[in-house]
């Protein structure tokens, strides 16, 4: 049970949020402990989160109750607009993003993960109205998955077409409504490329169901670019003109039966005639021209090297973050490592620096040092380690030749060093040296390592109060 549902259960007067006394908090805690015995959905963690949210984030807490989209999502209700009073608090966007990330981040990500897996975008398009309040980790995840949907669609719309059922969402107006609410110039550029392929499909067959329905559905997208908006309007009209699903009117159909019966008799006669003709002739063989209408959806068997990689990456993340600081011994700090260099040897290897101009510049404005772990995504979901970049506090680094399928995990802390603890879970470099890791971890480091970030342009990374903020044209344009 999340903290908003908990608040609703207690039926506390919303106007008192931010004005509760210490005695009030004591009373609330006692009531919650009693309710916990009767309701298995109430846990110690949910009680702690609830009290912390009321005490230290009262303004943002109250803001949820005045935001129709967020309130309905967190309470699983569908209250109309007139249920909500005009906002009486000035919601600081950064504060709201921090609040949402702290108390609802995993819930929102799980929801979008399911939406993308099932290609269902009705509810996603509604929640996306609150996109400005998503923490950057969630915003990047949503943008990355939306980009992936468009990349898959692009690959499927290149002739010869195969298994268009994988991109049925292109015919769903909710998908475009969703994209419209999270759009960036980069995302719209990808959508425009997909739209051009749909135009090609339409030009080949103006009665194409995929193209026709997609054109009608794109009316839910409000384009940033005026020319693209006009193109959407034009082809939406063409789609409505050429693609008209069959829907017979309820009239006398006797004449239809007569026509169909006549047609069937003619076909039978033609078939008999054709059979006699082809039995007499061997000029054409079935081997000369074959149309393969089957689609093999069987997934190839993966080499264990790839299928086991998730376990290996998780194991490395465990080494980096899950150690007992009180057991640290043989501590040797790395004082020579420079920003942009790779601190690891065993798992994330060094790569040759490219002289290409295709690079990304990253700036760290936080008080913590960072390591950016670069991975390439293959087979849609398997991450393969590529390299790593060390980034000191308040310094820049250059990421060379980042692949289009690259995602980054961010490791944050202070005092990068080689050390041991009582644990035998180690990664060993050359000369029997334990791999480097941060002695002091930043708040939320474990969660950040699980999050995937997509860098499509130069970025600035800041970190404050356990919340990471990434400024990039991916989001900010």
TITILO-738125 format. One record per atom (N, C-alpha, C): residue in three letters; x, y, z. Coordinates in steps of 0.02 Angstrom, whole numbers, plus 50000, padded with zeros to 5 digits. Each point is the difference from the previous one (the first is absolute). Example, Ala and Ser with C-alpha at 12.3 -4.5 7.8 and 13.67 -1.06 7.14 Angstrom:
2
ALA506604971650390ALA499555005950000ALA500455006050000SER499825005349964SER500425005950003SER499615005550037
//
This chain:
477
UNK500424994050000UNK499585006050000UNK500445006250000UNK499895004449950UNK500425006049998UNK499755005350049UNK500375005450007UNK499865004950052UNK499365003949987UNK499805000849937UNK499375003649985UNK499414995550019UNK500044993649984UNK499474995450020UNK499954999650077UNK500585000350033UNK500014999850073UNK499655006250029UNK500135005749970UNK499685006250022UNK499254999649992UNK499784997149943UNK499284999349988UNK499684995350051UNK500374994850019UNK499754995350049UNK499875003450067UNK500445004650019UNK499945003450065UNK499495005649999UNK499825002249940UNK499505005449992UNK500215006350038UNK500635002049993UNK500255006150032UNK499775006049957UNK499855005550033UNK499805006149965UNK500615002549960UNK499925000449933UNK500555002049956UNK500265007050015UNK499565004350025UNK500215006950014UNK500505000350057UNK500074994650039UNK500455000150057UNK500704997649982UNK500104997949937UNK500674998049979UNK500465006050005UNK500544999250036UNK500475005550011UNK499885003750064UNK499444998450035UNK499845003550062UNK499904995150058UNK500244993949992UNK499934994950051UNK500525000950055UNK499794999050063UNK500455000750056UNK500344993350015UNK500495000250047UNK500344993950019UNK499514995150032UNK499525002650039UNK499494995750030UNK499574996749945UNK499855003949948UNK499624997249944UNK500374994149968UNK500655000949990UNK500414994749969UNK500014993750045UNK500045001050065UNK500004994450046UNK499344996249997UNK499465003849996UNK499334996949995UNK499944996149934UNK500225003249946UNK499974996749934UNK500404993550000UNK500605000350028UNK500424994050001UNK499674994450040UNK499705001650056UNK499664994950041UNK499414996949962UNK499625004349965UNK499434997549961UNK500254995349944UNK500555001949968UNK500274995949946UNK500244993250025UNK500304999950058UNK500244993750029UNK499414995450015UNK499455002950021UNK499394996050012UNK499724997549934UNK499975004449950UNK499754998149934UNK500444994649968UNK500645000250013UNK500464995149972UNK499824992950021UNK499764999250061UNK499814993450025UNK499404997249963UNK499595004549973UNK499394997949966UNK500074999949924UNK500505003549973UNK500085000649928UNK500704998049979UNK500064994549964UNK500654997449979UNK500355004449949UNK499625004549969UNK500305004549950UNK500405005750032UNK499915000950065UNK500375005350036UNK500624996950031UNK500585002649983UNK500644997450025UNK500365005350041UNK500534997950034UNK500405004850038UNK500315005249954UNK500214997849940UNK500315004749952UNK499495005149977UNK499394997849985UNK499495004849977UNK499835005050054UNK500004997850063UNK499865004750056UNK500575005150006UNK500624997649997UNK500585004550004UNK499995005149943UNK499884997649939UNK499985004549942UNK499445005150007UNK499434997850025UNK499425004450008UNK500165005750049UNK500284998350057UNK500165005150050UNK500555004749976UNK500514997349965UNK500535004349973UNK499735004749947UNK499554997549958UNK499715004349948UNK499605005750030UNK499604998550052UNK499605005150032UNK500435005250037UNK500544997750031UNK500425004450040UNK500455004449957UNK500324997049950UNK500545003549964UNK499835002049929UNK499444997749974UNK499815001749931UNK499265001949996UNK499775003850049UNK499295001550006UNK499735003749939UNK500395004649973UNK499775003949942UNK499894995649939UNK500484995649987UNK499934995549942UNK499464994750013UNK499954997750063UNK499484995250018UNK499315002949984UNK499905006250020UNK499355003249988UNK499905001149925UNK500545001349965UNK499955001049928UNK499724994049963UNK500134993950025UNK499744994049967UNK499235000150001UNK499715002350055UNK499275000150007UNK499685005449956UNK500405004549974UNK499745005249957UNK500174998849927UNK500324994349986UNK500184998249932UNK499574994049979UNK499545001249955UNK499524994849981UNK500334993649975UNK500515000749957UNK500324994149970UNK500364995850052UNK500425003350041UNK500394996350049UNK499554997050055UNK499505003850022UNK499554997550051UNK499624993849976UNK499725000449941UNK499624994349973UNK500444993949990UNK500625001249979UNK500454994349988UNK500194996650066UNK500205003950050UNK500234997150063UNK499434997050042UNK499395002349988UNK499434997250038UNK499594995149959UNK500194999249935UNK499644995549955UNK499275002149994UNK499885006649997UNK499335002749993UNK499945003749934UNK499415002549986UNK499895003849938UNK499565006050016UNK500255004250044UNK499625005950019UNK500005005249944UNK499435003249987UNK499965005149946UNK500365006450020UNK500095004449952UNK500365006250012UNK499685004350054UNK499335000150001UNK499675004450048UNK500054997450072UNK500294994150009UNK500124997350068UNK500575003750034UNK500435003049958UNK500625003150026UNK499925007550004UNK500215002750056UNK499995007250009UNK500615003149965UNK499975006349983UNK500595003349971UNK500594999450048UNK500604999549971UNK500604999150042UNK500085005850049UNK500074998150064UNK500095005150052UNK500735000450022UNK500424995449975UNK500715000250015UNK500385000849935UNK500565003550004UNK500425001049941UNK500494994149996UNK499864995449954UNK500404994049995UNK500665001449965UNK500544999650037UNK500675000549971UNK500134993649962UNK500145000549935UNK500074994149958UNK500564995550025UNK500575002950018UNK500564995950024UNK499824996450065UNK499655003450045UNK499794996850062UNK499514994349987UNK499545001249953UNK499524994749984UNK500354994049968UNK500495001349957UNK500374994549969UNK500374995950053UNK500305003550048UNK500344996550054UNK499514995950041UNK499435003050015UNK499484996650040UNK499744993749964UNK499835000949937UNK499744994349960UNK500534994549995UNK500635001949990UNK500534995149995UNK500104996150065UNK499985003550057UNK500124996950064UNK499454995050019UNK499375001949988UNK499454996050027UNK499614996149948UNK500085001649935UNK499604996549949UNK500414997649940UNK500665001050002UNK500424998449941UNK499914992949976UNK500054995150044UNK499964993049980UNK499304998349974UNK499495003150029UNK499314998849979UNK499885002649929UNK500255005949985UNK499915002949933UNK500404996049948UNK500624998250017UNK500404996349952UNK499694993249985UNK499754996650052UNK499684993449990UNK499395000749954UNK499625005450009UNK499425001149957UNK500205000949927UNK500495004349987UNK500215001149931UNK500334993849971UNK500374996350041UNK500314993949976UNK499464995249973UNK499464999350037UNK499454995749978UNK499665002849938UNK499925006649997UNK499685003249942UNK500404998649937UNK500665000650004UNK500424998949941UNK500024992549981UNK500024995750050UNK500024992849986UNK499364997749964UNK499435002950021UNK499354998049971UNK499795004549942UNK500395005349986UNK499825004949948UNK499305002850010UNK499845001650063UNK499365003050017UNK500135007150026UNK499695005049966UNK500205006950014UNK499435004650022UNK499414997150013UNK499455004450021UNK500155003250067UNK500144995850051UNK500145002750066UNK500675003750001UNK500484997649960UNK500655003449996UNK499935007149973UNK499555000849952UNK499905006849971UNK499695004750051UNK499614997250046UNK499705004250053UNK500535002050051UNK500394995150024UNK500525001450049UNK500535004649972UNK500124999649935UNK500525004249968UNK499865007450005UNK499375001950016UNK499855007150011UNK500415002750058UNK500214995650045UNK500405002250058UNK500744999149987UNK500204999249937UNK500704998949982UNK500475005250029UNK499825006450003UNK500465005150029UNK500184998650073UNK499604996050035UNK500134998550070UNK500384993350010UNK500174996749945UNK500374993750006UNK500735001550017UNK500304996350047UNK500725000850011UNK500384998149937UNK500595002749991UNK500374999049938UNK500144992749985UNK500104995950052UNK500124992949987UNK499404996849965UNK499395001750022UNK499404997349970UNK499895003149931UNK500105006549994UNK499915003449936UNK500454997149947UNK500634998750017UNK500464997149952UNK499784992949981UNK499764996350048UNK499774993249986UNK499415000149951UNK499525004450013UNK499415000549957UNK500195002249930UNK500435005049995UNK500225002349934UNK500394994649963UNK500414996350035UNK500404994849968UNK499554994549973UNK499494998050039UNK499554994749978UNK499565002449942UNK499795006450002UNK499615002849944UNK500425000049937UNK500635002050007UNK500464999949943UNK500084992949973UNK500024995150045UNK500084993149979UNK499394997649960UNK499405002250022UNK499394998349962UNK500045002649929UNK500245006149992UNK500055003049934UNK500564996649959UNK500544998150032UNK500544996449964UNK499764993349974UNK499614996450042UNK499734993549978UNK499525001049942UNK499575005150005UNK499535001549946UNK500375001649936UNK500525003950006UNK500405002049941UNK500294993849966UNK500264995350038UNK500304994049971UNK499484995649967UNK499394999850028UNK499474995849972UNK499685003049937UNK500065006549992UNK499685003449943UNK500455000649939UNK500594997150004UNK500454999849942UNK499854993749960UNK499815000749935UNK499844994049960UNK500614995349996UNK499884993449994UNK499354996650001UNK499724999850071UNK499365001450006UNK499695000450066UNK499934993150032UNK500124999650065UNK499934993650035UNK499705001050068UNK499484996250015UNK499684999850065UNK499845007050027UNK499565003449965UNK499785006650022UNK499594999850064UNK499824994050022UNK499634999550063UNK500415002550059UNK500665000249992UNK500445002350053UNK499945007550012UNK499705003649950UNK499965007350006UNK499275002349992UNK499554996150027UNK499295001849999UNK499875006750034UNK500445001950046UNK499905006250036UNK500015006149955UNK500274999349939UNK500015005749953UNK499295001849978UNK499534995350009UNK499315001349981UNK499585002550059UNK500325001150057UNK499655001950062UNK500105007550012UNK499465003750001UNK500055007350011UNK500295001650069UNK499914995450048UNK500285001150067UNK500765000249999UNK500314996349955UNK500735000049994UNK500255006949981UNK499655003349953UNK500225006649978UNK499825005450052UNK499464998950036UNK499845004750055UNK500544999650053UNK500234993950013UNK500544999050048UNK500645003549977UNK500194998849937UNK500605003249973UNK499955007650002UNK499415002549987UNK499905007349998UNK500155003250067UNK499874996450054UNK500085002850067UNK500714999550027UNK500434996049967UNK500704999350022UNK500485002349945UNK499745003049948UNK500405001149939UNK500595004650011UNK500534998549964UNK500605004249994UNK500165000449926UNK500415004749978UNK500195000249929UNK500304993449975UNK500414996850042UNK500314993749979UNK499484994549991UNK499524999750046UNK499484995049996UNK499555001349939UNK499845006349988UNK499585001649942UNK500364998549935UNK500655000849999UNK500394998349941UNK499934992649983UNK500014995850052UNK499914992849988UNK499294998449977UNK499515003350030UNK499314999049979UNK499905002249928UNK500325005549980UNK499955002449931UNK500284994849952UNK500564996850019UNK500294994749957UNK499524994249991UNK499684998050055UNK499504994749996UNK499425002149955UNK499785006350007UNK499445002549960UNK500174999849926UNK500625001649982UNK500214999849930UNK499954992949972UNK500184995150041UNK499944993049978UNK499274998049991UNK499565002650044UNK499294998749992UNK499735003149935UNK500275005849982UNK499805003249937UNK500224995549941UNK500604997250004UNK500244995549947UNK499534994049993UNK499814997250058UNK499544994350000UNK499335002049969UNK499775005950016UNK499365002449974UNK500045001149924UNK500565002649977UNK500095001249928UNK500014993549961UNK500244994650032UNK500014993549967UNK499304996950000UNK499625001350053UNK499334997250006UNK499575004850040UNK499595003949966UNK499615005150034UNK499464997150045UNK499894993449995UNK499514996750043UNK500334996150057UNK500645001450012UNK500364996750054UNK499685001550067UNK499824994850037UNK499695001050065UNK500495003250049UNK500634997750000UNK500505002850045UNK500095007549988UNK500115002049937UNK500115007049985UNK499375004150013UNK499434997549978UNK499385003750007UNK499815001350072UNK500034994850040UNK499825000850071UNK500525004250037UNK500644999349981UNK500525004050032UNK499905007449985UNK499835001649938UNK499885007049982UNK499435002950041UNK499464996150008UNK499445002450039UNK500205001050074UNK500414995450026UNK500205000250070UNK500465005850015UNK500425002049951UNK500495005350013UNK499675006850013UNK499345000449990UNK499655006250017UNK500055001750073UNK500204995250042UNK500075001250072UNK500685003150017UNK500435000649950UNK500675002750013UNK500025007449980UNK500235004250045UNK500085007149986UNK500745001349987UNK500185001149938UNK500715000549980UNK500315006650020UNK500654999750015UNK500385006150013UNK500145003749935UNK500154996349948UNK500175002949935UNK499375001249959UNK499925006049975UNK499405001849963UNK499924996149936UNK500554998649964UNK499964996249938UNK499774992850013UNK500264997150054UNK499794993250018UNK499274999950019UNK499775005250036UNK499305000450020UNK499545000249938UNK500225003849950UNK499605000549939UNK500004993349962UNK500574996550001UNK500044993549967UNK499534995050034UNK499985000250066UNK499544995650038UNK499285001549980UNK499835006449994UNK499315001949982UNK499824997549931UNK500455000949952UNK499874998049931UNK499894992549995UNK500444996150031UNK499944992749993UNK499464997150045UNK499815003750050UNK499424997750039UNK499385000449956UNK499945005349961UNK499435000649954UNK500024994649946UNK500614998649975UNK500074994849949UNK499824993250030UNK500224998950061UNK499864993650033UNK499254999150008UNK499645005350020UNK499284999450010UNK499644999149933UNK500315002449946UNK499694999349933UNK500094993049972UNK500604997250008UNK500154993649968UNK499874994150045UNK500145000850065UNK499904994350044UNK499345000750036UNK499514996149979UNK499345000050031UNK499824992850017UNK500064998150062UNK499834993250020UNK499294998249979UNK499914993749977UNK499354997849975UNK499494999850056UNK499445003649992UNK499475000150050UNK499345000649963UNK499704994349978UNK499395000249960UNK499405002850039UNK499585003649964UNK499405002750031UNK499484994550005UNK499545000850047UNK499484995050011UNK499435001149950UNK500114997049940UNK499495000549948UNK499864993149972UNK499544999749953UNK499844993749967UNK500614997449963UNK500244994050018UNK500624997349971UNK499874994649947UNK499394999249977UNK499844994749952UNK500445000549939UNK500105006049976UNK500405000949939UNK500724998050010UNK500245000750063UNK500694997950014UNK500074992549993UNK499494996450027UNK500034992749997UNK500004997649927UNK499615003449959UNK499974998149929UNK500685001049966UNK500295005950013UNK500655001549970UNK500544995250023UNK500004998750067UNK500514995450027UNK499914993049971UNK499364997649996UNK499884993449972UNK500244999449929UNK499875005249960UNK500235000049930UNK500764999949997UNK500305004050043UNK500745000350001UNK500304993250017UNK499704996650049UNK500264993550020UNK499964995049943UNK499434999949965UNK499924995449943UNK500515001449946UNK500125006449987UNK500515001849949UNK500694997850021UNK500165000750064UNK500664998050025UNK500104992549994UNK499464996150016UNK500054992849994UNK500144998049928UNK499645003349953UNK500114998449930UNK500705001849978UNK500245005850025UNK500685002149982UNK500524995250028UNK499894997550061UNK500474995550032UNK500064993549960UNK499424997349979UNK500014993749961UNK500375001049935UNK499865005749968UNK500335001549937UNK500755000850009UNK500205003650054UNK500715001150013UNK500364993650015UNK499674995550037UNK500314993750019UNK500174996049937UNK499534999849953UNK500134996449938UNK500585003149962UNK500015006650000UNK500535003549963UNK500694998550029UNK500085000350067UNK500654999150031UNK500214992650001UNK499504995549997UNK500194993049996UNK500324998349933UNK499865004149949UNK500274998849934UNK500655003649988UNK500195004450045UNK500595004149987UNK500494999650057UNK500654999549982UNK500545000050048UNK500455006049992UNK499735005349968UNK500425005849986UNK500185003850064UNK499584999550051UNK500115003750061UNK500034995350058UNK500515000950042UNK500084995750059UNK499905004250063UNK499754996850052UNK499915003450063UNK500665002450028UNK500554997149976UNK500665001950025UNK500255006549969UNK499665002149944UNK500245006149967UNK499835006350039UNK499454999950035UNK499805006150036UNK499634997950063UNK500275001850057UNK499714997950064UNK499895006150044UNK499415000350030UNK499855005350048UNK500004996850069UNK500455002350041UNK500044997350068UNK499565004250046UNK499424997250018UNK499535003850042UNK500074998150073UNK500494996150015UNK500094998050071UNK500515004450033UNK499925000650064UNK500495003850038UNK500234995850059UNK500644999150005UNK500274995950054UNK500155004450060UNK499604999350052UNK500085004150059UNK500434996650053UNK500334994649981UNK500414996450047UNK500635003950014UNK500145001450063UNK500585003850018UNK500634995749995UNK500545002849974UNK500624996149995UNK500264998250069UNK500344994450002UNK500314997950063UNK500615004250013UNK500035003050058UNK500545004550016UNK500604996250028UNK500585002549982UNK500604997450030UNK499985001550075UNK500194995250043UNK499995001250073UNK500395006250020UNK500505001949961UNK500405005950016UNK499555006250004UNK499495000449955UNK499555005749999UNK499454999250053UNK499714994050003UNK499434999050045UNK500205000650074UNK500644998850017UNK500225000450069UNK500275006950018UNK500005004649952UNK500325006450012UNK499645004150053UNK499334999650003UNK499645003850051UNK500234998050070UNK500094993550010UNK500244997750066UNK500695002950015UNK500435000349949UNK500685002550011UNK500005007550016UNK499585003749964UNK499955007250014UNK499725001350070UNK499484996350018UNK499715000650067UNK500534998450054UNK500414994949986UNK500524998150047UNK500515005650008UNK500175003349945UNK500485005550003UNK499705005950039UNK499355001449989UNK499675005350037UNK499994998550075UNK499904993650017UNK500014998050070UNK500695001450031UNK500524998449963UNK500695001350022UNK500105007450013UNK499735004249955UNK500105007350005UNK499645003250059UNK499434997250019UNK499585003650048UNK499854996350065UNK500014993550000UNK499774996350059UNK500604997250040UNK500305004650037UNK500564998050044UNK499905003450067UNK500314997250051UNK499955002750068UNK500575004950011UNK499845006450003UNK500515005250004UNK500434999350063UNK499724997050053UNK500384999250063UNK500534994649994UNK499984995949947UNK500474994649991UNK500575001749952UNK500005006249974UNK500495001849948UNK500714999450026UNK500444996849960UNK500714999350017UNK500405000049936UNK500655000750007UNK500455000449941UNK499775005449952UNK499865005950028UNK499715005549962UNK500555003749961UNK499935000249933UNK500485003649958UNK499615004449951UNK500045006550010UNK499625004749959UNK500355001049933UNK499615001149947UNK500275001249933UNK500055007649990UNK500595002750007UNK500095007349996UNK500235002449931UNK500144995349954UNK500265001949934UNK499474999949946UNK499434997050014UNK499484999349948UNK499715006849981UNK499935001249936UNK499745006349975UNK499294999149972UNK499645005449997UNK499324999849971UNK500044997749927UNK499564995649982UNK499994997349932UNK500354993349994UNK500404998150051UNK500354993649998UNK499584994550030UNK500164993849982UNK499644994250023UNK500334997450064UNK499634999750056UNK500304997750062UNK500034992450007UNK499684996349953UNK499954992850007UNK500444996249949UNK500134993750016UNK500374995649953UNK499634993649986UNK499644997350050UNK499754993249994UNK499354999449960UNK499565004950005UNK499344999249971UNK499865005149946UNK500135006250014UNK499935005349950UNK500695001849974UNK500154997949940UNK500675000549972UNK500145007049973UNK500645001449987UNK500185006149965UNK499854999349926UNK499795005349968UNK499884999949928UNK500455005449969UNK500194998849937UNK500425004949966UNK499615006449987UNK500325005650015UNK499685006549988UNK499955001449926UNK499405002049979UNK499885001449930UNK500155007349985UNK500235001249939UNK500125006949978UNK499375003049968UNK499464996150002UNK499375002349971UNK499735005950040UNK499615004249965UNK499685005750034UNK499364997850035UNK499844993549994UNK499394997350031UNK500134998350072UNK499955005050044UNK500144998950071UNK499485003850041UNK499984998450064UNK499545003350047UNK500405002950057UNK499865006250018UNK500345003350054UNK499554999850062UNK500284997750057UNK499624999450062UNK500325004350054UNK499595003850036UNK500255004250054UNK499674997850065UNK500414999150053UNK499774998150066UNK500005006250044UNK499425002550020UNK499965006050042UNK499864998350073UNK500024993650018UNK499854998150069UNK500645000150042UNK499924998750065UNK500574999750045UNK500284992950003UNK499694995449964UNK500224993049999UNK500384998549935UNK500454995150003UNK500304997349940UNK499524994949970UNK500094998649936UNK499554995349965UNK500404995449955UNK499724994249986UNK500254995549948UNK499404998349955UNK500065001549935UNK499484998449952UNK500164993349968UNK499574995150009UNK500104993349973UNK499624999549934UNK500364999249945UNK499694999649934UNK499864992849980UNK499394998749977UNK499804993349977UNK499665000549933UNK500104995149957UNK499624999649938UNK499434995050009UNK499415001849975UNK499414995750007UNK499934995849936UNK499994993350009UNK499914995549944UNK499404995550013UNK499734997149947UNK499414995750006UNK499455003450041UNK499935006549990UNK499475004150030UNK500095001550075UNK500314995450038UNK500015001150072UNK500654998050035UNK500464996749966UNK500614997650033UNK500545005549997UNK500255001850058UNK500535005250004UNK500684996749999UNK500445002749957UNK500694997649995UNK500475005750021UNK500424998850051UNK500465005250023UNK500475002449944UNK500105006449996UNK500465002849949UNK500615003150035UNK499895005650034UNK500545003350035UNK499715004350056UNK500435003450036UNK499795004350055UNK500395006649998UNK499695005350026UNK500315006650002UNK499975002850071UNK500585001750027UNK500035003350065UNK499885007449991UNK499615003050046UNK499825007049993UNK500035003250069UNK500525004050012UNK500095003250065UNK499475005550011UNK499895001650063UNK499535005350016UNK500205006549967UNK499515003449969UNK500105006549968UNK500514999749943UNK500034994449964UNK500444999449942UNK499614997249940UNK500335000449941UNK499704997549938UNK500364993749977UNK499664996349955UNK500324994249968UNK499704999349930UNK500394996849956UNK499774998849932UNK499864992549992UNK499404998349976UNK499824993149986UNK500084998949925UNK500464995649981UNK500184999149930UNK499564994849966UNK499775001649940UNK499664995249955UNK499474995950037UNK499535003450031UNK499454996650034UNK499524997149949UNK499874993550004UNK499564996749952UNK499285002150010UNK499594999349947UNK499305002150004UNK499604995650047UNK500244993950013UNK499654995450045UNK500314999950070UNK500385005350017UNK500345000250064UNK499555002850055UNK500054997050059UNK499685002750060UNK500535000450054UNK499885004550048UNK500495001250053UNK499694998750068UNK500404997150045UNK499844999750071UNK500485004750036UNK499755003350052UNK500405005150034UNK500164997850071UNK500655000050016UNK500264997950065UNK500285006250034UNK499755001850060UNK500175006450032UNK500274998950070UNK500525003850017UNK500284999550068UNK500625004350008UNK500384998650052UNK500625003650014UNK500554995150019UNK500625002149989UNK500594995950019UNK500034993449961UNK500125000549935UNK500084994049959UNK500654996550020UNK499944993850020UNK500594996650028UNK499934992449992UNK500564996750009UNK500014992650003UNK500024998050074UNK499534995750019UNK500004997750070UNK499644993350005UNK500114996850057UNK499684993650014UNK499555000750061UNK499534995350005UNK499604999250060UNK500014992550017UNK499584998150046UNK499974992950018UNK499654995849947UNK499685003449953UNK499654996549946UNK500494997349948UNK499844994249973UNK500414997049946UNK499735001749931UNK499495004349999UNK499715002049935UNK500445005649972UNK500504998149960UNK500505004849976UNK500094999449925UNK500235005549970UNK500245000149931UNK500735002250003UNK500454995949973UNK500725001050008UNK500315002349934UNK500385005550005UNK500385002649943UNK500664996349992UNK500395002349953UNK500684997249993UNK500415001250063UNK500474995750011UNK500465000550058UNK499614999250066UNK499444996249996UNK499614998250061UNK499735006150038UNK499845005349964UNK499725006150031UNK499234999749993UNK499665001450055UNK499275000249998UNK499785006149958UNK499484998949958UNK499745005549958UNK499815006050043UNK500045005949969UNK499845006250036UNK499245000850010UNK499825002950055UNK499305001750015UNK500005005750051UNK499435003350005UNK499955005850045UNK499954997650073UNK500425002950042UNK499964998450072UNK499375002850030UNK499815006149978UNK499395003350024UNK499505000449943UNK499434996950008UNK499494999949947UNK499515005750010UNK499795003049944UNK499495005350003UNK499324996750014UNK499535003850028UNK499324997350011UNK499694997649934UNK499634994650003UNK499644997249942UNK500464997149947UNK500644998950016UNK500474997449950UNK499774993249972UNK499764995750042UNK499784993349977UNK499445000749949UNK499525004450013UNK499445000949953UNK500245003149935UNK500475004650004UNK500265003249939UNK500364995049955UNK500344995250031UNK500354994949960UNK499504995649962UNK499404999450026UNK499494995949966UNK499675003849943UNK500035006750003UNK499675004149949UNK500435000649938UNK499694999749942UNK500355000849936UNK499895007149974UNK500545003349980UNK499965006849973UNK500244999949927UNK499655003849959UNK500175000549929UNK500255007049986UNK500635000649979UNK500295006649985UNK500025000949925UNK499615004749975UNK499985001249928UNK500345006649982UNK500255003550051UNK500325006449989UNK500415001850061UNK500335005749999UNK500385002150059UNK499555000650061UNK500264998050058UNK499584999950060UNK500375003250059UNK499615002650046UNK500255002550064UNK499654996050055UNK500404996950045UNK499714995850052UNK500105003350068UNK499465000850037UNK500055002650068UNK499664995050047UNK500195000350063UNK499734995250049UNK499925003650066UNK499384999950026UNK499875003550063UNK499434996550037UNK500094998950064UNK499494997050043UNK499754993349973UNK500464996149973UNK499824993449976UNK499654999949934UNK499945005749966UNK499655000349936UNK500485002449946UNK500054996349946UNK500445001849945UNK499625004349950UNK500335004949973UNK499695004349949UNK500465000349940UNK499734998649942UNK500394999749939UNK499715005049950UNK500385005049983UNK499795005049951UNK500304998249933UNK499564998949952UNK500234998149933UNK499485002049950UNK500205000849938UNK499505001649949UNK499524994349988UNK500174994050025UNK499544994449996UNK499355001850036UNK500075003550057UNK499415001950039UNK499845007549992UNK500525004050001UNK499905007150009UNK499825003749936UNK500144997249940UNK499845003749938UNK499265000949992
//
